[in-house]
């Protein structure tokens, strides 16, 4: 690997959902020449706009954004593809004399940038079909319990209805006889670039919960249900696609399928968003190199700028 002095530089602006990361970096862009790389597994999909809090086109015209609207919702965008695309963009943006700023809340994406990707076996269509057939009979929660017995470490990080990740973990074991966790433990630990990590940190969790609730109500007022309805009517889309499992979309899809009434769907979506924020905070809390900047109560711009200024000076 390249020595640290030769590696590209980039800012990671992280934090739980609803803490104002996008707004903060737009303000930062008024003071520094930068380009934004979205670190959001939902914003990559076209047509998922309101529920992902996707920056409007006018805002993106003012500050260059990358990795937004690059896939159709019927497609899959992997963590490996994100790593490849993001690392290429970091170099390109740096070569233009601008600062790459990675902004978002998909912690898996940040993790693959920081620690690399495990060299996993390639997919096997026959094994996947077998796993899908078994899941059709017993359900994905039962498949998750099977994973718990095989690889409790991986199972602890995967929700019991996350069909894609459960299937991949079981597939890797079926192909290689090794757990997916054992592959991840062999992953290189040196980051591929010099990263300054800043997290917008909500000190008041009740305030964050209120913000999440208010933001989702605002999305509903903007027409989120209609956005999901337009996706629901598309023949090529179904509930098991990664795009349709995104928080908010999944719960409203269930409502449209007749599984819940609208108020239940809204409350389920808010609860799922709170759980997402909790997982994001748990991930960030485990990283001792993350610089915490208070969020929600006051503008984070001044402390962010101060941290960035000192970091850039030390890089010279």
N, C-alpha and C positions, 0 to 999 in steps of 0.2 A: 504494500500500500504506500501511497505518497506520504512523505513526512508532513506534519501538520501545516508548516508554513506554505506548502504548495497546494494545499487543498482549498477549494472554493469556500467562501464565507456566506452564511445565510442566517437569518433570524427566524426562529420558530415562535410564533405567537399562539399559545395554547390556552386551554381553559374549558370549563364545562359549558354546556349549551346555555344560551340566553345571558351571557355576561358581556356582550357588546364587543366581541373580537373584531368583527368586520368594521364597525364604526370607528374603533380605535385605530386600525391600520389605515383607514381612509384619511383620518386626521394626521397621522404620521406622514402620509404621502405628501402633505402640504409643506413639509419641512425637509424631506429627503427624496432623492430620486430612487424610486423602488418599483418593483413589480410584484404582484401577489400571485402565489401558487396556492390554490385551494386544496386544503387537506380535509376533504369532506366526501364520504363515500356515497352521499345522496345527491350532491350538487353536480356530479358527473353526468346525471341523467337529464335528457331533454324532456320538458313537460312537467318536471317536478320543481316547481318554482315557488309557490306560496309557502308550502309546507316545509321547504328547506331554508327559508329566509334567504333565498338566492339574491345577490345584489342586482338591482335593476340595470338594464342596458345602459342607461344614461350614466350611472355610476361607474360601470365597467369601461365606458368610453373615456372617462376622466383619468382612471388609473388602470393600467393593463392587468387583467386577470387571466390566469391559466387554469386548465383542467376543470372547466365548467362547461356543461352541455357538450360533452365529447362522446356520449354513448346514448343509444336508444334504450328505453326502459326494459325492453325485452332482452337486452344484452347483459353480459357480465363483465365487470371491470375488477381485476384481481389486485391484490396488494403488490404482487410482483410487477404488474404493469404500472402501477402507481410509482413504485420505486424507480423503475427505468425512466419513466416520463419526468418525474420530479428531479432526478439527478441530472438529466440532460438539460432541463430548464435552468437549474441552478447555475450550471456552467455557462449557458447561453446568456442569461441575464447578467452574470458577473462580467462576462466578456464585453457586454454593452456598457460597462461602467455603472451599473445600477445594482441595488441591493435586492436579492431575492428574499421575500418574506413569505414563509409558509404559515398559513392561517387556517385554523379549523379545529374540529373536535373529534376526528376519527383517530383514536389513539393507536389502533393497529397500523395505520399508515405512518404515523410518527415513529412507531417502534421499528418498522422495517427500514426506515431511513437511518435510524440511529444504530441498529444492530445487524442489519442485513437480513437475508432470507435463507432459510434452511434449504439444503439441496434435497428436496423431496422427490420421491418416485413420480414419474409421469402418470397421468390419469389412465385408468383402465375401464373402458366402456362396459365390458361384460360384468366386472365387479360392481360398478355403479348401478347397472340395471338390476343386479341381484339385491343390492342394498335397498334400492327404491321399491322393489317388489316386496321385500320383507317389511319395510316401513309402511307400505300400503296396508299390510295385514295387521301390524301390531301398533303402529303409530310412532312418531319420532321421539316422544318422551320415553318409550320403551327402548328405542335404539340408544338414546342418551344413557339410560341405566346400563345398557350393555357396554358403552364406552367407559362408564365409571369403573366397571370391573377390570377393564383392560388398561386404561390410562387415566387414573383419577386426577392427575395434574391437569391434563388437557380438558377433561370433562368439567372441572371446576371453573374454567374460563369460558365455557360454551353454554348458552341457554338451552333448555331442554327441547325447544321447538325450532332451534336454528338448524334446519335440515341440511343446508349447504356445508356447514362446518362439521357437523356430526358425521355426515357422509364422508367427507374428506379424511377425517381422523380414522374412521373405520376402514376406509379404502387403503390408506397408507399401511395400516397394520396387516390387512389381508395380503397386500402385495409383498411387503418386506419382512413381516414377522417382527417388526420394531414399532414401538409407539411413536406417534408424531412428536411427543415431548422430547424423546431422545434425539430426534433430528434437530429440533430447535436448540437444544443445549450445545450442539456443535457449531452453531452459527457464529461467524466472526463478530467480535464485539467493537472493533474500531469503527467509528462513524466515517462515512465516505466524504464528509465535508466538515468544516469548522462551524458549529452551530452555537448561537446564543439562544438559550431557552428561557422564554418569559411566559408565565401563566397569569392570566387575569383571575384573581382569587376572590371568591365571595366569602367574606367573613361571617355573614349572617345567612344561614341556610334557609331560615323561614322567608327572608326577603327574596332569596333565589327562587324558592317555591312559588311565591306570589308572582315574581317576574315570569316564570314559566307559564303559569296559569293565564296571566294577562296577555302574554305573547300569543298563546294558542287561541285565546278568544279573538285577538286581533286578526289572526290568520283566517279564522272562520268568517269574520266580518268581511275580509277581503275576497272571499269566495273559494276557500280551500275545498269545501264539499263539492262544488262544481268542478274543480280541477280533478279531484279523485274520480268523480263520475265520468269525466271524459276519458280517463285512463281505464276505468272499469268496463267501458263499452268497447274497448279495442280487443279484437278477437285473439291477438297474439299475446296478450298479457294475462297473467294468472297470479293467484295469491302467493305462490311459492317462489316467485322471482325475487332476487335481492332488492330490486327497486321497490317492489310492492311490500316488502317487509320493513321498509323504513318507518321510523316512529311517526305516528300521525296518519300516514297513508295506510298502514296495516289496519289500524283500528277503524278508520272510515270505510275501508274496503269491507271489513266484516259487517259494518252497518248496512252497506249497500247489498251485501249478500243475504241480509235478513237475520243475521246472527245476534244483533244487538239493536236497541233503539238509538237514536241520535245522541241523546244526553249521556247514555252509557258509553257510547263510543268516544265522546269528548272527554269524559272523566277517565276512561281507560288510556286515552292518548296522553293526557296530562300526567297520569301516574307513571306511564312508560317513560316519559321525558324526565321525570324526577329520578327514576331508576338509572337512566342513562347518565344524568349529571352525577349521580353518586359513583357510578363506575369510572367516569372520567376523573373525578377527584381522587379516587383510590389510586388510579394509575399515576397521576401527577404527584401524589403524596409520597409515592415510593421512589421518586427520582430526586436525589439530593442535589442535582445540578440545576434544577429549575428555580429561576428567580421569580418570586411571587410579588405581584403588584395588586393592591386592593382594587376590587371591581364593584360596580353597581352604585356605590355611594358618592363617588367623585370621579373626575376624569383621570384615567390612567396615563394620559399622554406624557406628562412631565416626568414621572419616574421611569416610564418606558424609554423616553428619549435619553435620559441620564444614563441608564444602564447601557443602552446601545452606543452612546458616545464613548463611554469608558472602554467598552469592549473593542470597538473599532480602533481606538488609540493603542490598545495593548496588542492588536494584531499587526501593527506596523513594524 
